[in-house]
Amino acid sequence: MGDRDTKLHFATRCVYGDQICPGEEPTGAVSFPIYQTATFVHEAVGESTGFSYSRLQNPTRQRLEQVVASLENGIDALAFSSGMAAITALMELFQPGDHLIADSDLYGGSIRLFRNISAKNGITFSYVDCSRENVEDHIGEHTKAIFIETPTNPMMRVTDIRKAAETAKRHGLLLIVDNTFLTPYFQNPLDLGADIVVHSGTKFLGGHNDTLAGFLVTGSPDIAEKLRFLIKTVGSGLAPFDSWLVLRGIKTLPLRMEKAQENAMAVAGYLLQEKQVKRVYYPGIAGTKAYDVCKKQARGFGSMLTFEVESRELALHILKSVRLIRFAESLGGTETLITYPVTQTHADVPEEARLANGITDRVLRLSAGVEDKEDLIADLKQAFAAFEGT
Ligand SMILES: *Cc1c(COP(=O)(O)O)cnc(C)c1O
């Protein structure tokens, strides 16, 4: 956190990055331009504007990467065409024979990648509940990294990042943290000892359910250099227009995060007293282990919550009956979305692994948006009431 004090404050950096003085953009445009170009002219051999071809770097993407690196207190950030493109490139850091420890409750797409693509490339995985189990018991001579999400998707388990970082350091492993759910507004894993932060920029950073994006952020020059080589080689960098959309989204990140969290708190409060709901998983509920760990390492609890209802029929009914809340995959946007992990985000996770994590056909996940909380609660209320009446 050292140089945080000398930096501009967070919300200011969301708007300007680290550059408060205008001038780096020759026209004086207040909104950073979209450089919609594939290639750049060289005046002569050995001369360059610093840009040569947009797969390597593009000014709009660079601007976005600088803002994200600043928000995560990293030295470099790389913007990819989606979260999965970022994680796919990241896996190229590893060799056949390498072993990784991955949390057993990751985003379903990450598990699909590990089980089907990374495994085919000779990388092996141990799936561990990093919030509870002793990670050290799973480290072998070929282990190279620990990959976690906290809170996890969808069961909202919270792992102690400092502790995981200590374990990783002791054994010479990389700690990779997918920080999509809390974003740098609430949590900075690099400050807690992580080596690489992953984001699906599609979610809170973009924030408007209108574009895909992904990020890798690091505080290590050595890792940054390897990732720069990978992005130009695998070619999945974010396009200029999408970079601009995410830049625009980030300007309101603090406002959206606060409002969405307030809404999630209110919805959690309602669900806790709705008698057709069996359990609510939200780290902002005091008295839980997730709450205590989150308090120690984050500045908030986010706006994602998961709840279990009494029956599969009721879960299906809720999905059909909500009017304002959208039944759709994804999260972190201005619109409140409700998701059915069993058939959507986690459909490709083997049933046994899914059930072991408590992802039954009675579980629903909700991403609170920035609407008025009264309308969200009224929508859920009418959906539950209609079922009682059937
Ligand atoms: C959505 C998501 C991803 C994948 O990102 P895409 O942008 O959809 O490719 C990875 N991790 C988490 C936690 C996510 O929610």
The ligand as an SDF file (V2000), in Angstrom:
LIG
                    3D

 15 15  0  0  0  0  0  0  0  0999 V2000
  -17.3880  -14.0220  -15.9390 C   0  0  0  0  0  0  0  0  0  0  0  0
  -16.2160  -14.4610  -15.1600 C   0  0  0  0  0  0  0  0  0  0  0  0
  -15.0670  -14.9270  -15.7800 C   0  0  0  0  0  0  0  0  0  0  0  0
  -14.9640  -15.0540  -17.2790 C   0  0  0  0  0  0  0  0  0  0  0  0
  -14.9970  -13.8090  -17.8890 O   0  0  0  0  0  0  0  0  0  0  0  0
  -15.6280  -13.5340  -19.3800 P   0  0  0  0  0  0  0  0  0  0  0  0
  -15.4220  -12.0870  -19.5260 O   0  0  0  0  0  0  0  0  0  0  0  0
  -17.0530  -13.9590  -19.3250 O   0  0  0  0  0  0  0  0  0  0  0  0
  -14.8290  -14.3610  -20.3200 O   0  0  0  0  0  0  0  0  0  0  0  0
  -13.9970  -15.2760  -14.9760 C   0  0  0  0  0  0  0  0  0  0  0  0
  -14.0630  -15.1980  -13.6260 N   0  0  0  0  0  0  0  0  0  0  0  0
  -15.1720  -14.7750  -12.9940 C   0  0  0  0  0  0  0  0  0  0  0  0
  -15.1940  -14.7020  -11.5130 C   0  0  0  0  0  0  0  0  0  0  0  0
  -16.2800  -14.3870  -13.7310 C   0  0  0  0  0  0  0  0  0  0  0  0
  -17.3900  -13.9830  -13.0990 O   0  0  0  0  0  0  0  0  0  0  0  0
  1  2  1  0
  2  3  1  0
  2 14  2  0
  3  4  1  0
  3 10  2  0
  4  5  1  0
  5  6  1  0
  6  7  2  0
  6  8  1  0
  6  9  1  0
 10 11  1  0
 11 12  2  0
 12 13  1  0
 12 14  1  0
 14 15  1  0
M  END
$$$$
